[in-house]
């Protein structure tokens, strides 16, 4: 199970621009807006959907974050933000959720 949190963006007239398959205009679902930064972190201790939600909620509260996807099965948290995030801020958010940030998985 995965949980993804996104901030709301304006929708096209007539409803969502995304298809039921999660794609927009027939293309793969976007990771974020143009210019956004994507970082993948390894988090220790997540075991279920509740864990994913707790981590996603705390990391989503960081300034500039537009999307968070936490996956307990892999221990990976993918964060899309308007600018690069300070790893210590991410660490503090993960700690607040009750888990341990191991570090960047994509570094």
N, C-alpha and C positions, 0 to 999 in steps of 0.2 A: 504494500500500500504506500502511496506517496501523497504528499500534501503540497500543493503549490499555492502561494499567496501572491496576488498581483494587486497593484493599485489600479483603480478604475481609470480608464482612458475614454475619451469621447467616442461614442459609437456612430457608425454610419447611419443615415436615415433608414428606417425600416428595421432596426434591430442590430444584432451582432454581426460583425464582419466575418466571424469565424464559422466554419462548417462544423457539423457534429463530430468530424474526425479531428478537429482541432487545428485546421489549417485556415489561412486567410487567403481568399481569392485563388484557391487551388494550389497554394504553395505551402511549404512547411510552416508550422507555427513559429512566429518570431521569438527570438530570445529576449528582445527588448527593442527599444527605439534606436535609430541610427546614432552612433556615438556612445551608446551605453557600454559599460565594462562588465564582463562576465568573469566571475572567479568561482572556483570549486574548492571547497574546504572538506577536510576529513574530520568527522566528529565521532568521538568515542562514547558509547553508552546508549545510543538510540536502539530500541528494540521493537517499536510498534508505531502505529499511527498517532497515538497520543504523544509520543516522543517527537515525532516529526512536526506535529502541530505546535508543541511548546517551543522547539527550536525556531521554527518558521515565524512564530509570533514575535519572539524577541529580536531576531535578526531583521525582520520587516520594519521594526520600529527605528532602526538606524536611519539617519538622515541620508537621503539620496537613493535608498533602496527602492527598486521598482518591482522586483520579483524575487521570490525565494522558493526553491524546491528542495525539500529534505527527503532523503530516501533511507529509511532505517536499514534495509537489507544490505546496502552497500556502505553505509556510514558517510555518504557524500551529501553535501549541501551546496547547491548551485545558487549563487547570488548574482543578480543583475542590478547594477546601480548606475546612476548618472555619472559618477566619478569614481576613481579607485577608492576602496575603503581602507581605513587603517586596520591592520590585522588585530591590534590590541582592542579596538572597539568591537570587532567581531568576536574575539575571545571573551570579552566581558559579557556580551549578549548571550553567547552560548553557555557561559558559566551561570548566568542569571536563570537560564532555563533548566539548569541542573545537569549539564553535560560537559564534556571536555573537548575543547578544540585541539586537535593534534597538529594541524597546520594546513597550508595550501596543498591541495592534491594536484593542482595543475601547474605548480611551480617547477 
